[in-house]
């Protein structure tokens, strides 16, 4: 890893620590949801508790990716420091890499409260190898949401990014089965669910933590969404650069 990437990552992590509200929001809400809904209703069922833990870990990580990343990118665009960075000969890679790595660090920190609640108050069981596999699939599953956050951040002003990211985030979480198991869906939601990116990420985590068979349609759609959102994020960056620097 280049020294520039390390420097940007360190700077962005310090910025997160100085204003930790984003980290608290992405970690406390899933943990509170675990205490309120999973512990009393599914806490004694090892499979259900393990599956719910994976779902809420992904929910917290998705919050850091979509809401946290979109707001921070949109706010950065309003600061004099951001145009200055874009004029440097090093190019945009180091800053982007630092942004992604700092978001991944926040994402992994956000799952700790959920894991603690699950370990202390439920019968969820998992081996160390499966836990590591689950964290790996969490990183893979959250990639399209980081791209979504970049697209929103490059396309909208900060106030609009806050509203849009929250409007997008909660329906995707519900449709993907992160707050309710897919078996509890009404029929029309069950039909739509495999086609949203959250369901593909959730299927990966359920497979890694409980050994369930993933839905192939959901996995294919996760890959499709990743490609589409990568193109959208690249378009948003080029559009922003063209509007501000030409």
N, C-alpha and C positions, 0 to 999 in steps of 0.2 A: 504494500500500500504506500503511495507516495506521501511525502511530507505535507504536500498541499491538502490532500484529502484528509489526513489526520488533523491538520490545523483547522480546517473548516468543520469537521465533525466535533472537535473539542469546543470550538466557539459556539456552535449551535447547541451542544449539550449544556454548556454553561448558561446560555440564554434560556433553555428550558427549565433548568434548576432555579434560576432567579425568579421565574414566573411559573410556578408549578401547577397552576390551576388546570391546565390541559391534561397533565399526567394524573392529577387527582380525579378529574372527571372520567377519564377513560378507565381508571382502575376501580374506583369506589362504586360506581353504578352497577357493574356486573357482580361485584362482591355482595352488595346489598340485595340484588336480585337473587343471588344464591341463598342468602339467609332467609329472604321473605318467601320464596316460592319453591326452591329445590329442597332445602333442608327439611321443611315440614311435610312435603308431599312425596318426595322421591328419595330422600336421604337414606332410607333403609334398604333401597334396592341398588345393589352394586353397579349393575349395568346402566340403569337409568341415571344414577348419580354421576357415573363416569362420563356418560354421553352429555349430560347437562353441563358438567364442568368444561368439557371441550367446547360446547356451544358458546358458553359465556366468556371463555377465554378468547374465542374468535370475535365475539361481539366487542369486547374491550379493545382488542387489537385493531379492529375495523374502525372504531371510533378515533383512535390515534392516527390511522392512515387517512381516512376521509376528512374528518372534521379538523383535526390538528394540522395536517399537512396543507389542506386548502387554505385555512385561515393564515397560517404562517407565511405561505408563499404570497398570498394576496397582500398581506401587510408589508412584506419585504419589498414588493414592487412600489410601494408608496414612499419608501425611505431613500434618501440620497445615496446611501451605501450601495444599494443594489445596482443602479446604473453605473457606478464607479467600478464595481466588480466586473461588469460586462464589458468594460473597455480594456481590461487587462489582457495581456497576450496569452495568459495561461488557458483561456477559454472557459467554457461553462462546466466542464466535466467535474472538476474538483468540488465546486460548490454543490452541484447536483448530487454527487456521490456522498458528500458530507451530509446533505439534507436527508437522503435515503437512509444512511447508516444511523443518524441520530433518531430518525423516526422508528427504525427497527429497534433501537435500544429502548426508546420510550414504550414501544409496543410490548417488548419482552418484560419490562418492569411492570407494565399494567396488568399482566396475568398473575403476578405473585399473590395479591390478595385473594383472587378466586381460588388459586391452588391451596392457600392456607385454610380458607373456609371449607373447602372440599375435604382436606385432610383431617381437619379437627372435628367437623360436625356431620359428615356423611360416611357411608360405607363404600365410597368409591375406591376402587383398587386399580393399580397400574404398576407395571414393572419399570425400572429405570430406563431400560431400552425403549419401551413403548412411550415413555414420557419424552425422551429425546426425539423419537420419531414424530410424536405429536407436535413438538415445538418446531420441528423441521417442516411439517406439513402446514403449520400455522404461518410460517414465513412464506411458503409457496402460495398459500391461499390468499394472503393479504396483498400480494403484488398488484392485482388489478385495482385494488382500492387505493393503493398509493398512487397509481397512475391516474385514477379518478380524482384524487385530491390535487395532483399537479394540474390536471386539466381545469378544474374549477378555479384553482388559485391563479392560474395564468389568464383566465378568461374574464374574471369578475373582480369588482372592487371588494375591499374587505367586508363591508356590511352585507353586500349581496352574497359573498362567499359563505359567511356565517349562516345565513338563512337557507341557501340552496343546499349546503352540505348536510344540514340537519334534516331538511325535507327529504333528501335522498337517503340518508343513513337509516332512519327508523323503518320506513317501509321495506327496504332491502333486508334489514335484520329480521323483520317479521316474516316476509315471504320466504326467506332462506331457511326458516326453521330454527333460528337461534334463540327465540324467546318461547316458542311452543314447539313441541315435537311434531314432525310432519303428519303423524297419525291423527293429531287433533285438528288438522286443517279441514275447513269446508271443502267440498269437492272442487269448486272452481279455483281455489287457491292451490290445491294439490296439483292441478293441471299446470298452473303457471310456475310453480316453485322450482322445478328443475332447470328452468331457463334463466334464472337470475344468478349472478355470480356468487352470491352468498351461499347458495345451496351447494355449489361445487366445492367451495372451501370447507363447508361444514361436513360434507361427505368424506373429504380427505381426512379430517380430524377424527370423525367417528370411526373410520377404518383404522387409523393409527392407534386409537386409544381403546376401542372395544372389539376390533376385529370384524366389524360388520362389512358386508359387501357394498361398495359404493355404487351409486346409480351412474351408469355410463353416460347417459344423456347430460347429467349435471356436470360431469368431468369434461366432456367435450365443450359444453357451453362455457365452462370456466376458461378453457384455452381460447375460445373465440372472443370472449369478453376481454381477455388480457391483450390480444392482438388489437382489437378495436380501440381499447382505451390507451394503448401505447401510441397508436396513430393519432388519437385525439389529443393526448398530452404533447406530442411533438408539434402538432398543428397549433395548439394554444401557445406554445413557446415561440414558434416562428411568427405567429400573428402579433404577439406582444412585442417581440423584437422589431418587427417591421413598423409597428405603430409608434414606438417610442424612440427608435434610433435611426430612422430614415427621414 
